[in-house]
């Protein structure tokens, strides 16, 4: 592999520096670096971050290749600045055995655009009745450390306790989709003023908050780790804040769309805004931003949920829930957190790279931009402004809520262990 000299990059948003990559490793960081024969990337004004890590991605393969494949999903990831994605288990067949997680892991190896770490199901078939092969998935070639029935809640308290006890033996974590099913039967959107006016079935905040409260207490009782997926309400923030104050080993994520969009958008009846958990109120959005800024919420995770055109181009009630997010996540975070002064670029590196890598135990990812570290990097032009055009997405699906919306920032380059996967905004 050739040497690459990134010249004049603002490392984590700081003063301009040069970064020299040699093979798979960062060789030097400093001023006026030179390297004979190196490929030079002029990075004047651009921000250099460690490669982003997404702890919550739906790649759909195996089984729903009409929505996404590991190849198209990882190409979308590279376009968005990601060097690792954690692939959720709700595939067909479900990733509840060593065989299926190894299949996904190997597909990731073959794609080459980013590392793919499978997430194993907590229960067989996501049915909540019997624990899946947690130990076998951990011991497999995929080395699974994160387990989730995402898309469904592990609503049985005994089952959740057993899962927490089981993963404790090897330092794993259970990532919970917090949704009390009895409280959300027939739900179409956030329960509140807008749902009442539109006559749509409501998804109350307490359906999320009650499960989080139960699970942090279970984690405390067992002495295990629990991670809260796509936290979406102000009340959930307060529960997680309280749990952390007690020393409970809980982490939490927020999606980009819950940092920006509100349930007022559902007035359009456009199914692109239909998602689970639903878009909440402006007060919730502001609480989530503050919680991400102060560290109560640990990370940003996309919940990238691709769907084919026909699953979204229909009446609201029949539409699938979910939004694509890998290619717009960093722009939304810049818009909601950096440009508002709530986070620095160093904070973005922490919330979108270092912390998710730590939670998921992604080796070699989320590391500092420093000599001797793996060259997993992304270069961002924060001055860029442009309208989101899904026609240019690398993802197989186009169900973005940001079409036509102007967002800041653009990922220009991504390097995976020193190999360019994205150059000047074009996949390699």
C-alpha beads as a LAMMPS data file, in Angstrom:
LAMMPS data file: protein, C-alpha beads

428 atoms
427 bonds

1 atom types
1 bond types

-500.0 500.0 xlo xhi
-500.0 500.0 ylo yhi
-500.0 500.0 zlo zhi

Masses

1 110.0

Atoms # bond

1 1 1 0.000 0.000 0.000
2 1 1 1.250 3.486 -0.815
3 1 1 1.844 6.285 1.621
4 1 1 -0.835 8.977 1.935
5 1 1 -0.140 12.492 3.177
6 1 1 -3.212 14.380 4.385
7 1 1 -2.082 17.990 4.376
8 1 1 -3.528 20.728 6.573
9 1 1 -6.397 18.811 8.164
10 1 1 -8.059 20.083 11.316
11 1 1 -7.640 16.957 13.468
12 1 1 -10.797 16.687 15.630
13 1 1 -11.533 20.290 14.649
14 1 1 -8.278 21.668 16.032
15 1 1 -5.458 23.567 14.349
16 1 1 -4.367 22.375 10.891
17 1 1 -1.877 19.512 10.888
18 1 1 -0.461 17.011 8.451
19 1 1 -1.178 13.315 8.878
20 1 1 0.984 10.682 7.217
21 1 1 -0.421 7.205 6.602
22 1 1 1.957 4.350 5.842
23 1 1 0.194 1.134 4.914
24 1 1 -2.496 0.390 7.501
25 1 1 -1.112 2.719 10.168
26 1 1 -0.781 6.402 10.975
27 1 1 2.957 7.060 10.849
28 1 1 3.111 10.696 11.905
29 1 1 0.995 13.709 12.875
30 1 1 2.609 17.154 12.790
31 1 1 3.503 20.266 10.860
32 1 1 5.102 20.394 7.410
33 1 1 5.394 16.630 7.053
34 1 1 6.743 15.240 3.801
35 1 1 6.940 11.790 2.270
36 1 1 8.530 10.979 -1.048
37 1 1 6.098 9.336 -3.433
38 1 1 3.116 9.765 -1.111
39 1 1 -0.361 10.432 -2.454
40 1 1 -1.183 13.938 -1.242
41 1 1 -4.685 14.896 -0.103
42 1 1 -5.156 18.635 0.340
43 1 1 -7.409 19.061 3.369
44 1 1 -7.435 22.823 3.889
45 1 1 -10.361 23.709 6.171
46 1 1 -11.541 20.119 6.475
47 1 1 -11.966 18.195 9.718
48 1 1 -10.266 14.824 10.193
49 1 1 -12.031 12.363 12.484
50 1 1 -11.478 8.735 13.386
51 1 1 -13.620 6.485 11.191
52 1 1 -17.212 6.520 12.411
53 1 1 -18.730 3.467 14.124
54 1 1 -22.464 2.706 13.935
55 1 1 -23.752 0.422 16.671
56 1 1 -27.188 0.090 15.020
57 1 1 -27.452 -0.703 11.301
58 1 1 -29.923 -2.845 9.397
59 1 1 -28.187 -4.455 6.412
60 1 1 -31.196 -6.734 5.646
61 1 1 -29.078 -9.593 4.266
62 1 1 -29.887 -12.460 4.383
63 1 1 -33.521 -12.406 3.319
64 1 1 -34.428 -8.851 2.319
65 1 1 -31.881 -8.097 -0.375
66 1 1 -34.553 -6.017 -2.134
67 1 1 -34.039 -3.437 0.647
68 1 1 -30.285 -3.640 1.187
69 1 1 -27.342 -6.010 0.988
70 1 1 -24.159 -6.125 3.013
71 1 1 -22.361 -4.732 -0.037
72 1 1 -24.729 -1.816 -0.690
73 1 1 -25.070 -1.072 3.019
74 1 1 -21.330 -0.932 3.575
75 1 1 -20.918 1.257 0.489
76 1 1 -23.470 3.615 2.056
77 1 1 -21.512 3.435 5.309
78 1 1 -18.245 4.386 3.613
79 1 1 -20.030 7.276 1.893
80 1 1 -21.121 8.518 5.317
81 1 1 -17.658 8.256 6.863
82 1 1 -18.147 4.932 8.661
83 1 1 -15.452 2.282 8.986
84 1 1 -17.493 -0.121 11.146
85 1 1 -21.168 -1.001 11.334
86 1 1 -22.934 -3.388 13.698
87 1 1 -25.554 -5.349 11.752
88 1 1 -28.853 -5.989 13.536
89 1 1 -30.212 -9.514 13.847
90 1 1 -33.723 -9.115 12.381
91 1 1 -32.858 -10.751 9.063
92 1 1 -34.467 -13.775 7.358
93 1 1 -33.376 -16.168 8.760
94 1 1 -32.835 -14.361 12.048
95 1 1 -29.213 -14.059 13.150
96 1 1 -29.773 -16.281 16.173
97 1 1 -27.172 -18.974 15.440
98 1 1 -23.428 -19.094 14.905
99 1 1 -24.017 -20.031 11.267
100 1 1 -26.023 -16.935 10.376
101 1 1 -23.778 -14.425 12.187
102 1 1 -20.746 -15.976 10.508
103 1 1 -22.467 -15.608 7.129
104 1 1 -23.035 -11.883 7.728
105 1 1 -19.483 -11.451 9.038
106 1 1 -17.994 -13.130 5.958
107 1 1 -20.148 -11.027 3.626
108 1 1 -18.713 -7.995 5.375
109 1 1 -15.179 -9.248 4.822
110 1 1 -15.937 -9.729 1.131
111 1 1 -17.487 -6.274 0.672
112 1 1 -14.360 -4.484 1.854
113 1 1 -15.975 -1.072 2.361
114 1 1 -16.118 -1.227 6.161
115 1 1 -15.912 -3.730 8.981
116 1 1 -19.198 -5.525 9.669
117 1 1 -19.791 -6.817 13.177
118 1 1 -22.976 -8.905 13.449
119 1 1 -25.324 -8.419 16.393
120 1 1 -26.833 -11.668 17.600
121 1 1 -30.486 -12.128 18.516
122 1 1 -31.310 -12.423 22.216
123 1 1 -34.099 -14.935 21.654
124 1 1 -34.734 -17.606 19.042
125 1 1 -36.523 -16.081 16.052
126 1 1 -36.928 -12.806 17.994
127 1 1 -39.970 -14.474 19.564
128 1 1 -39.052 -13.751 23.185
129 1 1 -39.618 -17.344 24.328
130 1 1 -36.213 -19.031 24.403
131 1 1 -32.676 -17.687 24.623
132 1 1 -30.719 -17.893 21.379
133 1 1 -27.249 -19.437 21.112
134 1 1 -25.541 -16.485 22.797
135 1 1 -22.393 -18.354 23.789
136 1 1 -22.016 -20.085 20.427
137 1 1 -22.380 -16.776 18.582
138 1 1 -19.753 -15.218 20.831
139 1 1 -17.357 -18.124 20.271
140 1 1 -17.945 -18.129 16.502
141 1 1 -15.636 -16.523 13.942
142 1 1 -17.881 -13.446 14.144
143 1 1 -17.037 -12.970 17.834
144 1 1 -20.430 -11.478 18.701
145 1 1 -20.426 -9.204 21.757
146 1 1 -23.730 -7.328 21.308
147 1 1 -27.127 -9.033 21.375
148 1 1 -30.486 -7.495 20.510
149 1 1 -33.988 -8.420 19.382
150 1 1 -34.234 -4.915 17.888
151 1 1 -37.493 -4.434 16.082
152 1 1 -39.023 -6.228 19.031
153 1 1 -38.654 -5.704 22.753
154 1 1 -37.484 -8.428 25.113
155 1 1 -40.583 -7.695 27.157
156 1 1 -40.442 -10.741 29.441
157 1 1 -38.539 -9.690 32.577
158 1 1 -37.322 -13.228 33.310
159 1 1 -35.993 -13.626 29.770
160 1 1 -34.237 -10.265 29.979
161 1 1 -32.691 -11.193 33.319
162 1 1 -31.413 -14.499 31.942
163 1 1 -29.902 -12.772 28.915
164 1 1 -28.118 -10.234 31.109
165 1 1 -26.779 -13.029 33.300
166 1 1 -25.594 -15.047 30.312
167 1 1 -23.682 -12.270 28.530
168 1 1 -22.044 -11.210 31.794
169 1 1 -19.932 -14.384 31.625
170 1 1 -18.035 -13.105 28.579
171 1 1 -18.426 -9.338 28.910
172 1 1 -21.208 -8.975 26.361
173 1 1 -24.017 -6.445 26.303
174 1 1 -27.771 -6.691 25.668
175 1 1 -29.100 -3.849 23.505
176 1 1 -32.779 -3.333 24.257
177 1 1 -35.484 -2.039 21.936
178 1 1 -37.508 -0.452 24.746
179 1 1 -41.170 -0.830 23.818
180 1 1 -43.826 -2.298 26.081
181 1 1 -45.941 -4.099 23.449
182 1 1 -49.256 -3.932 25.277
183 1 1 -49.000 -0.132 25.463
184 1 1 -48.273 0.248 21.752
185 1 1 -50.803 -2.049 20.094
186 1 1 -51.982 -0.378 16.912
187 1 1 -49.638 2.580 17.432
188 1 1 -48.884 4.701 14.372
189 1 1 -47.080 7.727 15.809
190 1 1 -46.190 9.502 19.069
191 1 1 -49.089 9.761 21.484
192 1 1 -49.847 13.417 22.060
193 1 1 -51.585 16.467 20.695
194 1 1 -50.810 15.685 17.058
195 1 1 -51.963 12.056 17.241
196 1 1 -55.210 13.194 18.866
197 1 1 -55.831 15.763 16.156
198 1 1 -55.022 13.319 13.346
199 1 1 -56.884 10.391 14.881
200 1 1 -53.870 8.078 14.645
201 1 1 -53.081 5.441 17.245
202 1 1 -50.574 6.752 19.783
203 1 1 -47.198 5.326 20.943
204 1 1 -46.903 6.769 24.479
205 1 1 -43.573 7.806 25.973
206 1 1 -44.242 5.589 28.984
207 1 1 -44.067 2.492 26.766
208 1 1 -40.369 3.254 26.296
209 1 1 -39.658 4.620 29.738
210 1 1 -41.190 1.730 31.690
211 1 1 -38.978 -0.835 29.924
212 1 1 -35.847 1.273 30.434
213 1 1 -36.647 1.648 34.139
214 1 1 -37.145 -2.107 34.501
215 1 1 -33.997 -2.992 32.571
216 1 1 -31.614 -0.677 34.377
217 1 1 -32.838 -2.209 37.646
218 1 1 -32.331 -5.701 36.236
219 1 1 -28.816 -4.759 35.085
220 1 1 -28.057 -3.462 38.566
221 1 1 -29.415 -6.614 40.168
222 1 1 -27.422 -8.906 37.893
223 1 1 -24.319 -6.724 37.703
224 1 1 -24.384 -6.793 33.908
225 1 1 -24.350 -4.342 30.987
226 1 1 -27.432 -3.026 29.220
227 1 1 -27.554 -0.685 26.239
228 1 1 -30.679 1.285 25.327
229 1 1 -31.381 1.496 21.592
230 1 1 -32.776 4.657 19.957
231 1 1 -33.766 6.483 23.162
232 1 1 -36.384 9.044 22.188
233 1 1 -38.066 10.788 25.134
234 1 1 -37.170 13.347 27.767
235 1 1 -38.405 10.931 30.438
236 1 1 -36.060 8.222 29.180
237 1 1 -33.175 10.655 29.518
238 1 1 -34.012 11.232 33.177
239 1 1 -34.192 7.495 33.902
240 1 1 -30.804 6.855 32.284
241 1 1 -29.317 9.847 34.115
242 1 1 -30.621 8.475 37.426
243 1 1 -29.303 4.979 36.645
244 1 1 -25.840 6.311 35.851
245 1 1 -25.836 8.296 39.080
246 1 1 -26.325 4.981 40.910
247 1 1 -23.401 3.419 39.077
248 1 1 -25.535 1.099 36.953
249 1 1 -23.699 -0.103 33.840
250 1 1 -26.062 1.382 31.254
251 1 1 -25.319 3.102 27.960
252 1 1 -27.744 4.716 25.541
253 1 1 -27.948 5.860 21.934
254 1 1 -29.917 8.487 20.048
255 1 1 -30.587 8.524 16.320
256 1 1 -29.941 11.549 14.099
257 1 1 -33.625 11.771 13.190
258 1 1 -34.661 12.009 16.837
259 1 1 -32.208 14.919 17.218
260 1 1 -33.875 16.903 14.443
261 1 1 -37.400 15.845 13.451
262 1 1 -40.650 16.112 15.409
263 1 1 -44.110 14.559 15.276
264 1 1 -45.455 17.732 13.655
265 1 1 -44.137 16.322 10.356
266 1 1 -46.676 13.494 10.537
267 1 1 -49.366 16.040 9.646
268 1 1 -48.210 15.536 6.058
269 1 1 -49.165 11.846 6.254
270 1 1 -45.941 11.147 4.362
271 1 1 -44.853 7.620 5.389
272 1 1 -41.204 8.638 5.130
273 1 1 -41.699 10.051 8.633
274 1 1 -43.017 6.775 10.036
275 1 1 -40.414 5.216 12.316
276 1 1 -40.102 3.164 15.496
277 1 1 -39.784 4.665 18.058
278 1 1 -41.818 7.471 16.521
279 1 1 -40.778 11.068 16.051
280 1 1 -41.480 12.825 19.331
281 1 1 -42.145 16.428 20.417
282 1 1 -39.907 19.488 20.202
283 1 1 -39.381 19.276 23.973
284 1 1 -38.128 15.698 23.585
285 1 1 -35.775 16.714 20.761
286 1 1 -34.228 19.472 22.863
287 1 1 -33.845 17.139 25.855
288 1 1 -32.102 14.555 23.666
289 1 1 -29.652 17.138 22.335
290 1 1 -28.783 18.291 25.848
291 1 1 -28.373 14.700 27.029
292 1 1 -26.044 13.868 24.144
293 1 1 -24.028 16.993 24.937
294 1 1 -23.647 16.226 28.646
295 1 1 -22.916 12.514 28.119
296 1 1 -26.119 11.078 29.565
297 1 1 -26.689 9.687 26.079
298 1 1 -23.406 8.055 25.121
299 1 1 -23.554 7.750 21.343
300 1 1 -25.273 8.539 18.076
301 1 1 -26.441 5.449 16.171
302 1 1 -28.230 5.629 12.839
303 1 1 -30.832 2.838 13.055
304 1 1 -30.332 2.767 9.265
305 1 1 -33.526 0.980 8.182
306 1 1 -33.787 0.609 4.402
307 1 1 -37.084 -0.323 2.751
308 1 1 -38.010 -0.843 -0.908
309 1 1 -40.079 1.832 -2.620
310 1 1 -43.367 -0.052 -2.399
311 1 1 -43.122 -0.377 1.402
312 1 1 -43.092 3.403 1.798
313 1 1 -45.033 4.627 -1.239
314 1 1 -48.422 3.708 0.201
315 1 1 -50.960 4.891 2.733
316 1 1 -49.608 5.741 6.185
317 1 1 -51.198 2.826 8.064
318 1 1 -49.751 0.213 5.702
319 1 1 -46.251 1.704 5.456
320 1 1 -43.182 0.103 7.002
321 1 1 -41.425 1.872 9.844
322 1 1 -37.872 3.105 9.367
323 1 1 -35.500 5.535 7.674
324 1 1 -32.129 5.241 5.978
325 1 1 -29.450 7.188 7.820
326 1 1 -25.850 6.175 7.146
327 1 1 -25.212 8.776 4.444
328 1 1 -26.757 11.743 6.286
329 1 1 -25.941 11.039 9.955
330 1 1 -22.842 13.204 10.252
331 1 1 -24.533 16.125 8.505
332 1 1 -27.503 15.970 10.881
333 1 1 -25.192 15.831 13.893
334 1 1 -23.224 18.814 12.595
335 1 1 -26.488 20.717 12.080
336 1 1 -28.056 19.893 15.459
337 1 1 -25.018 19.625 17.735
338 1 1 -21.910 21.287 16.271
339 1 1 -23.399 24.302 14.525
340 1 1 -25.523 24.976 17.636
341 1 1 -22.454 24.925 19.896
342 1 1 -23.599 21.894 21.896
343 1 1 -20.699 19.665 20.776
344 1 1 -17.195 20.227 19.460
345 1 1 -15.787 18.062 16.688
346 1 1 -13.826 16.247 19.379
347 1 1 -17.178 15.533 21.023
348 1 1 -18.506 14.198 17.726
349 1 1 -15.472 11.876 17.484
350 1 1 -16.279 10.615 20.975
351 1 1 -20.024 10.076 20.399
352 1 1 -19.786 8.665 16.862
353 1 1 -16.517 6.728 16.960
354 1 1 -14.722 6.172 20.279
355 1 1 -17.731 5.390 22.500
356 1 1 -19.628 3.124 20.086
357 1 1 -16.399 1.220 19.397
358 1 1 -15.910 0.821 23.144
359 1 1 -19.465 -0.360 23.783
360 1 1 -19.317 -2.863 20.921
361 1 1 -15.682 -3.861 21.542
362 1 1 -14.708 -3.077 17.941
363 1 1 -10.962 -3.623 17.981
364 1 1 -8.852 -1.084 16.133
365 1 1 -11.812 1.262 15.679
366 1 1 -12.570 4.522 17.458
367 1 1 -8.895 5.060 18.132
368 1 1 -7.124 8.439 18.457
369 1 1 -5.699 10.142 15.377
370 1 1 -2.135 9.547 16.511
371 1 1 1.087 7.823 15.382
372 1 1 0.949 4.038 15.626
373 1 1 -2.851 3.908 15.494
374 1 1 -4.830 2.145 12.726
375 1 1 -5.544 4.449 9.783
376 1 1 -9.335 4.315 10.063
377 1 1 -10.213 7.893 9.235
378 1 1 -12.832 10.174 7.711
379 1 1 -12.351 13.645 6.266
380 1 1 -15.248 16.100 6.410
381 1 1 -15.833 19.428 4.708
382 1 1 -17.912 21.292 7.341
383 1 1 -18.333 24.381 5.126
384 1 1 -20.306 22.469 2.513
385 1 1 -24.033 23.156 2.225
386 1 1 -26.318 21.198 -0.066
387 1 1 -29.737 19.657 -0.480
388 1 1 -30.110 15.959 0.229
389 1 1 -30.710 14.026 -2.989
390 1 1 -31.438 10.335 -2.374
391 1 1 -30.900 9.584 -6.073
392 1 1 -27.197 9.781 -5.309
393 1 1 -27.276 7.396 -2.342
394 1 1 -25.141 4.267 -2.338
395 1 1 -27.834 2.522 -0.303
396 1 1 -30.254 0.341 -2.243
397 1 1 -33.162 2.185 -0.594
398 1 1 -34.220 5.832 -0.740
399 1 1 -36.483 6.247 2.299
400 1 1 -34.836 9.353 3.730
401 1 1 -36.803 12.016 5.616
402 1 1 -34.312 14.674 4.475
403 1 1 -34.969 14.727 0.715
404 1 1 -34.726 18.315 -0.485
405 1 1 -33.619 19.586 2.932
406 1 1 -30.386 21.583 3.070
407 1 1 -27.862 20.086 5.479
408 1 1 -24.291 21.095 6.269
409 1 1 -21.120 19.066 5.909
410 1 1 -19.959 16.486 3.419
411 1 1 -17.704 13.474 3.854
412 1 1 -15.044 13.700 1.147
413 1 1 -12.689 10.842 2.086
414 1 1 -12.858 7.639 4.125
415 1 1 -9.931 5.322 4.829
416 1 1 -10.251 1.778 6.162
417 1 1 -6.877 0.659 7.533
418 1 1 -5.118 3.003 5.142
419 1 1 -7.096 1.989 2.066
420 1 1 -9.280 4.686 0.552
421 1 1 -12.914 3.609 0.279
422 1 1 -14.126 7.117 -0.601
423 1 1 -12.113 9.778 -2.468
424 1 1 -13.512 13.225 -3.259
425 1 1 -16.979 11.925 -2.432
426 1 1 -16.719 8.974 -4.823
427 1 1 -16.634 5.345 -3.760
428 1 1 -13.513 3.441 -4.761

Bonds

1 1 1 2
2 1 2 3
3 1 3 4
4 1 4 5
5 1 5 6
6 1 6 7
7 1 7 8
8 1 8 9
9 1 9 10
10 1 10 11
11 1 11 12
12 1 12 13
13 1 13 14
14 1 14 15
15 1 15 16
16 1 16 17
17 1 17 18
18 1 18 19
19 1 19 20
20 1 20 21
21 1 21 22
22 1 22 23
23 1 23 24
24 1 24 25
25 1 25 26
26 1 26 27
27 1 27 28
28 1 28 29
29 1 29 30
30 1 30 31
31 1 31 32
32 1 32 33
33 1 33 34
34 1 34 35
35 1 35 36
36 1 36 37
37 1 37 38
38 1 38 39
39 1 39 40
40 1 40 41
41 1 41 42
42 1 42 43
43 1 43 44
44 1 44 45
45 1 45 46
46 1 46 47
47 1 47 48
48 1 48 49
49 1 49 50
50 1 50 51
51 1 51 52
52 1 52 53
53 1 53 54
54 1 54 55
55 1 55 56
56 1 56 57
57 1 57 58
58 1 58 59
59 1 59 60
60 1 60 61
61 1 61 62
62 1 62 63
63 1 63 64
64 1 64 65
65 1 65 66
66 1 66 67
67 1 67 68
68 1 68 69
69 1 69 70
70 1 70 71
71 1 71 72
72 1 72 73
73 1 73 74
74 1 74 75
75 1 75 76
76 1 76 77
77 1 77 78
78 1 78 79
79 1 79 80
80 1 80 81
81 1 81 82
82 1 82 83
83 1 83 84
84 1 84 85
85 1 85 86
86 1 86 87
87 1 87 88
88 1 88 89
89 1 89 90
90 1 90 91
91 1 91 92
92 1 92 93
93 1 93 94
94 1 94 95
95 1 95 96
96 1 96 97
97 1 97 98
98 1 98 99
99 1 99 100
100 1 100 101
101 1 101 102
102 1 102 103
103 1 103 104
104 1 104 105
105 1 105 106
106 1 106 107
107 1 107 108
108 1 108 109
109 1 109 110
110 1 110 111
111 1 111 112
112 1 112 113
113 1 113 114
114 1 114 115
115 1 115 116
116 1 116 117
117 1 117 118
118 1 118 119
119 1 119 120
120 1 120 121
121 1 121 122
122 1 122 123
123 1 123 124
124 1 124 125
125 1 125 126
126 1 126 127
127 1 127 128
128 1 128 129
129 1 129 130
130 1 130 131
131 1 131 132
132 1 132 133
133 1 133 134
134 1 134 135
135 1 135 136
136 1 136 137
137 1 137 138
138 1 138 139
139 1 139 140
140 1 140 141
141 1 141 142
142 1 142 143
143 1 143 144
144 1 144 145
145 1 145 146
146 1 146 147
147 1 147 148
148 1 148 149
149 1 149 150
150 1 150 151
151 1 151 152
152 1 152 153
153 1 153 154
154 1 154 155
155 1 155 156
156 1 156 157
157 1 157 158
158 1 158 159
159 1 159 160
160 1 160 161
161 1 161 162
162 1 162 163
163 1 163 164
164 1 164 165
165 1 165 166
166 1 166 167
167 1 167 168
168 1 168 169
169 1 169 170
170 1 170 171
171 1 171 172
172 1 172 173
173 1 173 174
174 1 174 175
175 1 175 176
176 1 176 177
177 1 177 178
178 1 178 179
179 1 179 180
180 1 180 181
181 1 181 182
182 1 182 183
183 1 183 184
184 1 184 185
185 1 185 186
186 1 186 187
187 1 187 188
188 1 188 189
189 1 189 190
190 1 190 191
191 1 191 192
192 1 192 193
193 1 193 194
194 1 194 195
195 1 195 196
196 1 196 197
197 1 197 198
198 1 198 199
199 1 199 200
200 1 200 201
201 1 201 202
202 1 202 203
203 1 203 204
204 1 204 205
205 1 205 206
206 1 206 207
207 1 207 208
208 1 208 209
209 1 209 210
210 1 210 211
211 1 211 212
212 1 212 213
213 1 213 214
214 1 214 215
215 1 215 216
216 1 216 217
217 1 217 218
218 1 218 219
219 1 219 220
220 1 220 221
221 1 221 222
222 1 222 223
223 1 223 224
224 1 224 225
225 1 225 226
226 1 226 227
227 1 227 228
228 1 228 229
229 1 229 230
230 1 230 231
231 1 231 232
232 1 232 233
233 1 233 234
234 1 234 235
235 1 235 236
236 1 236 237
237 1 237 238
238 1 238 239
239 1 239 240
240 1 240 241
241 1 241 242
242 1 242 243
243 1 243 244
244 1 244 245
245 1 245 246
246 1 246 247
247 1 247 248
248 1 248 249
249 1 249 250
250 1 250 251
251 1 251 252
252 1 252 253
253 1 253 254
254 1 254 255
255 1 255 256
256 1 256 257
257 1 257 258
258 1 258 259
259 1 259 260
260 1 260 261
261 1 261 262
262 1 262 263
263 1 263 264
264 1 264 265
265 1 265 266
266 1 266 267
267 1 267 268
268 1 268 269
269 1 269 270
270 1 270 271
271 1 271 272
272 1 272 273
273 1 273 274
274 1 274 275
275 1 275 276
276 1 276 277
277 1 277 278
278 1 278 279
279 1 279 280
280 1 280 281
281 1 281 282
282 1 282 283
283 1 283 284
284 1 284 285
285 1 285 286
286 1 286 287
287 1 287 288
288 1 288 289
289 1 289 290
290 1 290 291
291 1 291 292
292 1 292 293
293 1 293 294
294 1 294 295
295 1 295 296
296 1 296 297
297 1 297 298
298 1 298 299
299 1 299 300
300 1 300 301
301 1 301 302
302 1 302 303
303 1 303 304
304 1 304 305
305 1 305 306
306 1 306 307
307 1 307 308
308 1 308 309
309 1 309 310
310 1 310 311
311 1 311 312
312 1 312 313
313 1 313 314
314 1 314 315
315 1 315 316
316 1 316 317
317 1 317 318
318 1 318 319
319 1 319 320
320 1 320 321
321 1 321 322
322 1 322 323
323 1 323 324
324 1 324 325
325 1 325 326
326 1 326 327
327 1 327 328
328 1 328 329
329 1 329 330
330 1 330 331
331 1 331 332
332 1 332 333
333 1 333 334
334 1 334 335
335 1 335 336
336 1 336 337
337 1 337 338
338 1 338 339
339 1 339 340
340 1 340 341
341 1 341 342
342 1 342 343
343 1 343 344
344 1 344 345
345 1 345 346
346 1 346 347
347 1 347 348
348 1 348 349
349 1 349 350
350 1 350 351
351 1 351 352
352 1 352 353
353 1 353 354
354 1 354 355
355 1 355 356
356 1 356 357
357 1 357 358
358 1 358 359
359 1 359 360
360 1 360 361
361 1 361 362
362 1 362 363
363 1 363 364
364 1 364 365
365 1 365 366
366 1 366 367
367 1 367 368
368 1 368 369
369 1 369 370
370 1 370 371
371 1 371 372
372 1 372 373
373 1 373 374
374 1 374 375
375 1 375 376
376 1 376 377
377 1 377 378
378 1 378 379
379 1 379 380
380 1 380 381
381 1 381 382
382 1 382 383
383 1 383 384
384 1 384 385
385 1 385 386
386 1 386 387
387 1 387 388
388 1 388 389
389 1 389 390
390 1 390 391
391 1 391 392
392 1 392 393
393 1 393 394
394 1 394 395
395 1 395 396
396 1 396 397
397 1 397 398
398 1 398 399
399 1 399 400
400 1 400 401
401 1 401 402
402 1 402 403
403 1 403 404
404 1 404 405
405 1 405 406
406 1 406 407
407 1 407 408
408 1 408 409
409 1 409 410
410 1 410 411
411 1 411 412
412 1 412 413
413 1 413 414
414 1 414 415
415 1 415 416
416 1 416 417
417 1 417 418
418 1 418 419
419 1 419 420
420 1 420 421
421 1 421 422
422 1 422 423
423 1 423 424
424 1 424 425
425 1 425 426
426 1 426 427
427 1 427 428
